[in-house]
Amino acid sequence: MVTHAENELMTRVEGDAPLGRLMRDNYWVPFALSENLVADEAPTPVRLFGENYVAFRAPDGRIGFLDELCPHRRASLVLARAEGDGLRCIYHGWKIDVSGSVVEAPTQVVRPERFCAGVPVVHFPVHEEGGIAWVWLGGGVVPPFPDLPFNDEYGLQMVMTISVVPVNWLQGLEGGIDSVHGPILHRSAIEAILRERGNSSDTAGVRATFAAPPRYETEEAPFGLRQASLRRAEDDRTYLRVAHLFLPFVVVVPNGYAGATHVFGFAPVDDTHHLLFFGNFGETPLSLPEVSAARQDLVADPRNFASLEGDRSNSWGQDRELMKNGHWTGFDRSAIDEDAAVQVSMGPIVDRSKENLSSSDVAIAHTRRLILNTIATYEAGQLPPGSVRTPGGVRIPQPFDAVLDAGESWRELEPVS
């Protein structure tokens, strides 16, 4: 059972909250899709850990990531003009370049160059990988980017979405590691996959998700957590899916068909909002409608894919007529909307002290223990799992699925490198 104090410790990320400090000091943080940062377009507002920033792309491809407020009189740089390699504040015309230097200050008439060189600007390094822009907020020497399984060096293709979900980051993460909800919440989407693909060999995993609830087994790893879900399949065999949680933001999961791998990312915007990154990667990843079960006619916001239509007063846009006609949830825009709707329905920060966990919540319970233990050991001076400050780095193997014969253990299978 999670206490109220433990729930606060796992969810609060703003200011000097222990978890927020741990995240900022040890991990690159995803904040945007690369394709949404376009040179000469309006700067992008970014909010992480309760602080406001602005990001923009220069013509040479570099990305600037600055404190949102101009260092002169604190006007918002979201309003700034995009000019070449920098942003020009519309209030007094100060220009800040992509490297975080004031290069023009029209209001300073005495030794303007010397003055500009002495103005401090809060800015942070950015790295692009897997179609995602990541920022280092930890200060000091910039560490290398982690060896994620979808990094560009592996030559895989990525299909990715980004959504702003108005709930705490942990509600999103727990949805990403909760395999048992898939055939229930996303029932209509999975049935559509089976109708389209039939009983072909690449849908064996999808068919198995309907056979029985999974049995979970978990183990900790240098990067975070390995999670095995085991379901009864045909001929007394077991369908296995091994997913990996790379603390604290990334979950990679075999999707059970078509050879692609799901990837989730959960970046804290503040205590009550997070950025959800969802997509898939592989040699031939699924299209956006396939990976998200999105309607073919859906024209989604590229900066907020799962934008729910309404609030509690209209059940967040749920269509009851659609349910009467056979749709399981009444949210047919995409499976991502289904996830967002149930998470938002819990409230901004769910009270976990009132939950009643069941046998299929093994991974949820283990993840919570891992987070709490990680906070405690970090406060005692030990690096957290997957920290980019770890000497030599930490490798995350690919997740995988397989069909096990009777008596075969998933722990005997070598992780895919």
Secondary structure by P-SEA (a helix, b strand, c coil): cccaaaaaaacccccccaaaaaaaacbbbbccccccccccccbbbbbcccccccccccccbbbbbcccccccccccccccccccccccccccccccccccccccccccccaaaaaaaacccbbbbbbbcccbbbbbccccccccccccccccccbbbbbbbbbbbcccaaaaaaaaaccccccccaaaaaaaaaaaccccccaaaaaaaacbbbbbbbbbccccbbbbbbbbccccbbbbbbbbbccccbbbbccccccbbbbbbbbbccccbbbbbbbccccccccccccccccccccccccccccccccccccccccaaaaaacccccccccaaaaaaaaaaaaccccccccccccccaaaaaaaaaaaaaaaaaaaaccccccccccccbbbbcccbbbbbccccccccccccc
